[in-house]
Amino acid sequence: IAPSEPALQGRRILVCRPQPKAEQLRQALTEQGADARALPMIDIRPLEPDGQARSLIQNLDHFQHVIAVSPNAAQLFLEQVEHWWPQWPLGIQCWGVGRGTAEAFQNAGLPAISPEQGHDSEALLSRPEFSREQISEQRILLCKGEGGRELIRQTLSERGARIDPLILYRRACPDYDSDTIVRIFRDFDPDTLDEREAANAFWLNAYNFFMIAHILEEKPDGKLVESVWDYGGRYNPLRKNVFERELFEIGGRQYSLDGMEKDTLLGDDFQERDWADARVHFAVNCASVGCPPLRKQIYTADNLGALLAENTRRALNTERHLKVDGRTLYLTRLFDWYENHFKWEADSVRDWIKAHADDRVGEKIDETDRIRYISYDWKLNKPGNFSEFD
């Protein structure tokens, strides 16, 4: 009998958990046959204890319970406690929201409990020890990061507990160099994206990353270009423009920026799947003043709808994209060049704008009877080219 293959043989998995959990999980997946890579999307950055934090730790023996919301919270708490308490105070029960968090306490020789079923705040709060009858008037130290869910604090406060948050770390977006991100795109198979939101988010991030990276890395004479057209096309017709060149590798295939936007995000396949969304015109950024504003955050399956809606409203509130002068409606050239895309979703460009803009903008549009187009500003979108930053 031939030996069975590992359970995850042939699977390609990207682990986005924070370190060190990301590397531990990557190794476990690799042992099961997966081609696993670690690329944490959150960086845990310890905070130096301020006066309030030091006071809470120095008065640790005044508490009956310590709750940690994550292994990182437990570990950072233990590191700080070690300085002030060489011997653990008596009468304190440690709790972990999940088993891994409880194990961080146990590895330090402390008894700790986690929910028997589940591994979240709700599961912890369902334990009988945290009922109103048991927890009222008890003092609890809640070890956590900056921000995050408030469910434990709010619920236990409502049940009569005296709870003090101990903020131990901050979540931040990791800084990855361009080469690392290029390798991730090169090795990732976009055909594995089988949901509309995830696919749109991926290709929007890919377009914006490769556009900006190209501008920053391809500097003729060592200087930033004045316009994307300096790379060729409009002023140098013997060269393809930056949007047409297949310079960017994704999943082993070379793509152009046009290939990502027009042939993928707004292409036939996405249209047939009902994935195409004309609002992507207000999310892809061509590194020019006339483009819709570039966001600081990446797109995800969870935030895609909200960010596309916000991008569109924000763009239509700027005079670079829409303004009214008397009876004339002036629109960004995007509505001229890609009119058919907007008419997928509405009978006319006007109707599309009214469906996605603020009500105030819709009322102004109703007062106009003709459309003209705003000259597109192709200057590089650096601060010096925006009057707002003067």
Beta strands, then each sheet from edge to edge (+ up, - down):
strand 1: 12-15
strand 2: 35-38
strand 3: 43-46
strand 4: 65-68
strand 5: 93-96
strand 6: 112-113
strand 7: 139-145
strand 8: 162-172
strand 9: 248-250
strand 10: 253-255
strand 11: 322-325
strand 12: 328-332
strand 13: 370-374
sheet 1: 1+ 2+
sheet 2: 3+ 8- 7- 4- 5- 6-
sheet 3: 9+ 10-
sheet 4: 11+ 12- 13-
end
